[in-house]
């Protein structure tokens, strides 16, 4: 069994996330999970490994959309759904980290 390299625990997160890559804004990708270190998304188009995307994430308790930059670190084609699952690592930003940390703590309280 492969060793889990993840530093932060992941939590199920199925909110829509918009992302921007150079000259294109894409709406309607769906997140699969989120952690303090990153997020996974299901997207309709191929996004190259190493791409840096700007994300618009709506967290349940947050009054505004959280903007985050993240780099693609994993890509998997999901043939059955004709889409790609991409793993993104957040490029640390204090405001984003604080908002996601608050969200994750709230989830932990509700499941603990």
HELIX and SHEET records of a PDB file:
HELIX    1   1 UNK A   79  UNK A   81  5                                   3    
HELIX    2   2 UNK A   94  UNK A  111  1                                  18    
SHEET    1   A 7 UNK A  11  UNK A  12  0                                        
SHEET    2   A 7 UNK A  24  UNK A  34 -1                                        
SHEET    3   A 7 UNK A  16  UNK A  21 -1                                        
SHEET    4   A 7 UNK A  52  UNK A  57 -1                                        
SHEET    5   A 7 UNK A  66  UNK A  78 -1                                        
SHEET    6   A 7 UNK A  83  UNK A  90 -1                                        
SHEET    7   A 7 UNK A  38  UNK A  43 -1                                        
END                                                                             
